[in-house]
Amino acid sequence: MALEPGQGVLLLLLTAAVVAMLTRRISLPYNVGLVAAGMILSLLPITPKISLTKELLYSILLPPLLFEAAFYLRWKDLRREFPIIVTLATAGVVISGAVTMAGMHYLVHWPWQVAAVFGALIAATDPVSVIATFREAQVHGRLRLLIESESLFNDATAAVAFTVAVAIAVGQTMTPVDVGWALLTTTTGAVVIGAAVGALALFLVGRTEDHLVELTFTMVAAYGSFLLAEAFHFSGVFATIAAGLVMCNQGRLGSISSRGREVVQDFWEFAAFIANSLVFLLIGMREVTQDFAAVWTVTSIAILFVVIGRAAVVYPLCSLFVRSDLRVTMAHQNALLWGGLRGALALALALGLPPEMPMRAEIITVSFGVVAFSVFVQGMTMTPLLRWIGEVPLARPCD
């Protein structure tokens, strides 16, 4: 029996709270526990009548996660690391997607068009998975800034590459000029909209000391910037990040009161917890419906080339900065490699493929397989790796 949406949400929230308690006690990564719990829920006689779709992720669950992450980014720190972040988030996405595309074409014999679509949608690291994993591991400092910022900023490159690949796969033509213009407008338009919405919200915040009104303005900024940018076919991800950065760093436009800042921080921490929990539970519920047995060889090859593609990004691109103040240590490069998680964004793109897309069902199933590897294998081993290189405490604190 399927529960109605309202009842299903309550069951998911109850499950998330119980999983949070249990994973803390047994030292299991929270997102791993959530996906496993989602898989169990889907097998029960009573299941939530909710499924992971691109619309649900983009319109409801993603904005609070992005805004909360951007709200804590300090422009001073971000500006210092910006060259390497931009390099990883642009050239890195192209290289990763190209390596995966080549592997899927030559080893699996997928047509170039299909392999390009898969390479584009799986190339970008997922901000939901990355932020959840590194916060759960209590990572701080430069490594967390690098990998979280990369995962936040690589969306525009991946979105343009994905749009181009899909257009070509369904028979449209796009010139290099079209691609460059799409990337420029998608990014610039999103930043302008996000910065404008964030600045307006911050200006209004500075005219009140009512903490509930201040909180409301931050919520309007988070969702308003995202939805407005998407309405103009720009990157909602970039817009929300820009809004969060402006509201956090531009005190001259206005400022949140001391009481308001406490309320805002508590609310967005809670909102991010809820959104993150629902994302991973829904991923788990959808994983069970995939027929991995039919494509296990293809999925294994895809996982291999996704990892190889990530290595082809991290080590060569970081070597460009080896003689500068932005030099990345080998320990941090290894963490960047293994921490390049794939998750909900890749699945949302895959699920949003048009019906006429060749091999659509196979792309979706393989994408779920790659995400399952990210969650269970990389997610389970990420904290031990970080502990080994000295980025997290030797013992996990308990409340």
Helices and strands as residue ranges (DSSP letters): E 2-3, H 5-26, H 30-43, E 47-48, H 54-56, I 57-61, H 62-71, H 75-106, H 112-123, H 127-136, H 142-153, H 155-169, H 176-205, H 211-231, H 236-249, G 251-253, H 258-287, G 292-295, H 296-319, H 330-338, H 344-351, H 360-373, I 374-378, H 379-388
